[in-house]
C-alpha cells in the first residue's frame, strides 16, 4: 500500500516561535489519525530543522524534510548544506527540483540527478518535483516537459533506488497565481507520470510510488484532489503555514 502524504513546504517563512507553535499544533492534530499509511512531512527552513525533528520524535508517521541540499559531500560552498549534515540531525527527506529552485537558481535536470544520487547515498528520501509553466501548458508541452524532467532527473536510477523516491507534480502555473488545476487536470498528469514509471520500471514500482500534487492545495480542495486514483497527497505551500488549514488537508488524506 503506497503512502498517502501531506508534506508542508514552509519555504522562507516564519520566525522561530511561529515555527514551534505551528509544528506543535499540527502534530497534536495528527495524533488522532489512525490511517496506517498516512504520513506528515514538515519542510522547515534550515535553522528550524533540528528543533522540528526533536518535536516530531516518537511519532514515526511525522517526518522532517530539508528544502534542498548540495550535491557535493562537503567543501568550500558558503551558504550550502550537505546530506550528511541533514542526516546527522535526524532529517529523513529532502525536496529536490522545486519549481522555485529551477526558476530562481537555474537548477537543471542533470544537476538534480546528482543531488538525488547524493541524497540516496546518505539514506535521505528525495521528494523530486516536476511540472510545467503556464507558457509550456498553453503551447501543449505539458506531457513532454514532465517526461523530460522525470526521465533526465531520475530515470538513471535502478528500480531499487527509484522506489525510494516520492514524486511531486507541480503545475507551476497554479502556484500562487490564482489559477488552479481542476482535479481532472491534475489526475491526467499524475496518471501520465505513473504510466512513465511503469514503462521504465514495471507496474509494481509504479503502483508503490507516491505521487503528490503541488498546485495550491488547500483544505477546501484537498478531499476532491486526493480522491483521484493517482494523487497520493500534496506538497503544500501557503496552506501548510496555517495549522488549521494544514490539519484539514491531512484529514483529507
Phi, psi and omega in degrees: 000122183283153185291143170255121197232134167248109181251124181257113178265105184283347180053218182260068184224160172082139167278170181301310179300322178296321180295316181296317180297316180298310181299316181299315183294320181290317179299317179296321180293330183279343185301330181276358181282123185255006182285116188296331183262011179270135178229147171245133178234124174265137174236081182279167169300157185309316185297342185259355188302309186298319181292319180291324173302315179298318182292329182275351183302140179096349176237104187284002175254004173245116188235167185232134182239145166277163180269353182182168167207168177266150184281347179273156179293316178190181175134192186275073180234076186306131178087357182261173181222141186258163179299318182293328175298319182292312182293332182293341178252008174096008175292140184245339185230165174210133176278128179229138177082016178305146184303328179289327175291320178294315186286310189271337184241006173064030182287126183265166177299322181292320176297317181294327175300320179290326177291320176301315179301316181294317179300311182296323180298336180254009177081012176276146177267114177285135167258098189267121186261136175223159178162158186258156175277172178298317179299318180293321178295313184292339178264011175077022185259007187309306185291322180296318180296314181293323176297315182294315181294320180291313185290316182286332182271331190225343186280004171282347182283152170282170186299321182298318180283322178299326181298344180275348184279153163249134178256139176237122176267118179244104169288104189302328181291348181252013181254109176067020182251349186089346176273147178226146173276136176291158175307323180293319177296317179296315180299321180304314182285321177300316178297321178297316179299316180295325178293324176296318179297319179297320178297322184279320191236352180102165185293326181297312179296315180299321182289339181261353183277122176282128178241116183264153177258132185236039182245075178059056175286133179227164178302327184288332183247357186297315184299317180293321178294314188286348175277352177291142191296335183247012178255116189253023181132195185223148165260106196254134178263258187306319182292342179281352180271355180242115190304315182295321179293316181293323177298324177294322177293317178301318181296335182278353183300000000 
